[in-house]
Amino acid sequence: MRYTMILSVLILFAGCAATRSPTAGPAREALMNGYSTARVDFGIVVSDIDKAAQFYKNALGLVEVEGFDVPADMGRNSGLSDNQPFHVRVFKVADDENATQVKIMQFKGAPGKRVDNTFIHSSFGIRYLTFYVQDIAAAAERVRRAGGTVIANGPVELPKELAPGVFLAVVRDPDGNMVELVGPKKQ
């Protein structure tokens, strides 16, 4: 029961790209709770934006859509940066307005500090992104072909009571951030 509830919460937040109608299911609940959409987007500061973009496109198969610039005064006035301008590159699982966005940015003039990404419990904060895939073996192979690595013993099967026939593989982006791939094994 506990695992089912955790999986439901993960699907609500990370799987909302499949939501099509703003009046049905999780999207309707989000609107009733004061949100304008069920989509949740993520911003990731990276050390090398081109290297990170290649990972998100080639290893994960995300689609790059139009990005945007944040002027220095907007960064300062919003509290996002200390008067640093920056460009945001945007990636989605599909070029669809309801798809969750992964936004990456780099601050060459004010590089950040790395956090300990050894395990998800090594540092506080958002520790990983989850992408739901149709075939975990194919997704893991795409990561390997792009030069990435599936860590530990992945893909590993989730407990049967959580999700029978569903596997999990964890990979790292070029800055060591964990990305979780979840799905069945079709091979």
C-alpha positions in Angstrom: 0.0 0.0 0.0 2.8 2.4 1.0 4.7 1.7 -2.2 1.5 2.2 -4.3 1.0 5.7 -2.7 4.6 6.6 -3.4 4.4 5.5 -7.0 1.1 7.5 -7.4 2.8 10.7 -6.1 5.8 10.1 -8.4 3.5 9.6 -11.4 1.5 12.7 -10.5 4.6 14.9 -10.5 6.9 13.3 -13.0 4.4 11.7 -15.3 2.2 14.7 -15.9 3.5 14.9 -19.5 0.8 12.4 -20.4 -1.9 14.7 -19.1 -3.8 16.0 -22.1 -7.0 17.6 -20.8 -7.0 20.3 -18.1 -10.4 19.1 -16.9 -9.5 15.4 -16.2 -7.6 13.4 -13.6 -4.5 14.9 -12.0 -4.8 18.1 -14.0 -8.3 18.8 -12.7 -7.1 18.2 -9.1 -4.2 20.6 -9.7 -6.6 23.3 -10.9 -8.9 22.7 -7.9 -5.9 23.2 -5.6 -5.0 26.6 -7.1 -2.4 25.5 -9.7 -2.8 26.4 -13.4 -1.3 23.1 -14.6 -0.3 19.7 -13.4 3.1 20.1 -15.0 6.2 20.5 -12.8 9.4 21.9 -14.4 13.0 21.6 -13.2 15.9 24.0 -13.5 19.4 22.5 -13.4 22.6 24.6 -13.2 25.4 22.9 -15.0 29.1 23.3 -15.4 29.2 22.8 -19.2 25.9 23.6 -21.0 26.9 22.1 -24.3 28.0 18.8 -22.7 24.8 18.7 -20.6 22.6 19.4 -23.6 24.2 16.5 -25.5 23.5 14.2 -22.5 19.8 15.2 -22.3 19.3 15.0 -26.0 21.4 11.9 -26.9 21.5 9.8 -23.7 17.9 10.5 -22.6 16.3 11.3 -26.0 14.7 14.6 -24.9 13.7 17.1 -27.4 15.2 20.6 -27.2 12.6 23.4 -27.6 13.1 27.1 -27.7 15.0 28.5 -24.7 15.0 31.9 -23.3 17.2 34.6 -21.8 17.0 36.0 -18.3 18.4 39.6 -18.1 20.6 40.5 -15.2 18.0 42.8 -13.6 15.4 40.1 -13.9 17.7 37.6 -12.2 18.4 40.2 -9.4 14.8 41.4 -9.0 13.4 37.8 -8.9 16.1 36.5 -6.6 17.3 33.9 -9.1 20.8 35.3 -9.5 22.9 38.1 -8.1 22.6 40.3 -11.1 23.9 37.5 -13.4 22.3 37.3 -16.9 21.8 33.8 -18.2 20.4 31.7 -21.0 18.1 28.8 -20.4 18.0 25.8 -22.7 14.8 23.8 -22.5 14.2 20.1 -23.0 11.1 17.9 -23.0 10.2 14.3 -23.5 8.0 15.6 -26.4 7.3 18.9 -28.0 4.0 19.2 -26.2 2.7 22.1 -24.1 1.8 19.8 -21.3 5.2 18.0 -21.2 7.4 18.7 -18.2 10.4 20.9 -19.0 14.0 20.3 -17.9 15.7 23.7 -18.0 19.5 23.8 -18.0 21.7 26.9 -17.5 25.3 27.8 -17.0 26.9 30.7 -15.1 30.4 31.1 -16.6 31.1 34.3 -14.7 29.9 32.9 -11.4 30.4 29.1 -11.3 28.6 27.3 -8.5 29.8 24.6 -6.2 29.2 20.9 -6.7 27.1 19.0 -4.1 27.8 15.5 -3.1 25.9 13.3 -5.5 27.3 10.0 -4.4 23.9 8.8 -3.2 20.5 10.5 -2.9 21.0 10.8 0.9 24.4 12.5 0.5 23.0 16.1 0.2 19.8 17.9 0.8 17.6 19.2 -2.0 16.2 17.7 -5.2 18.3 14.6 -5.7 17.0 13.1 -9.0 14.7 13.3 -11.9 12.5 10.4 -13.0 11.6 9.6 -16.6 9.1 6.9 -17.4 10.1 4.9 -20.4 8.4 2.3 -22.6 11.4 -0.1 -22.5 14.0 0.1 -19.8 16.5 -2.1 -21.7 16.3 0.2 -24.8 16.6 3.3 -22.7 19.6 2.0 -20.8 21.2 1.0 -24.2 20.6 4.5 -25.6 22.4 5.9 -22.5 25.4 3.6 -23.1 25.5 4.4 -26.8 25.7 8.1 -26.0 28.7 7.4 -23.6 26.7 7.4 -20.4 26.7 4.8 -17.7 24.0 3.0 -15.8 25.2 2.9 -12.2 25.2 0.1 -9.7 23.4 -3.1 -10.9 20.7 -1.4 -13.0 18.3 -2.0 -14.4 16.9 -3.6 -11.3 13.3 -4.9 -10.9 11.1 -3.0 -8.5 9.5 -5.0 -5.7 6.5 -6.9 -7.1 4.1 -5.3 -4.6 5.2 -1.8 -5.8 5.0 -2.4 -9.6 5.2 -5.9 -11.0 7.3 -6.1 -14.1 8.7 -2.6 -13.8 12.5 -1.9 -13.7 14.6 1.0 -12.5 18.0 2.2 -13.9 19.9 5.2 -12.5 22.3 7.2 -14.7 24.2 10.4 -14.1 24.4 13.5 -16.2 27.8 15.1 -16.9 27.7 17.0 -13.5 26.9 13.8 -11.6 23.2 14.5 -11.1 21.1 11.3 -10.9 18.4 10.6 -13.5 16.1 7.7 -12.8 14.6 5.7 -15.7 11.5 3.6 -14.8 9.7 1.2 -17.1 9.0 -2.4 -18.2 11.6 -4.6 -19.9 10.4 -5.5 -23.4 13.3 -7.7 -24.5 
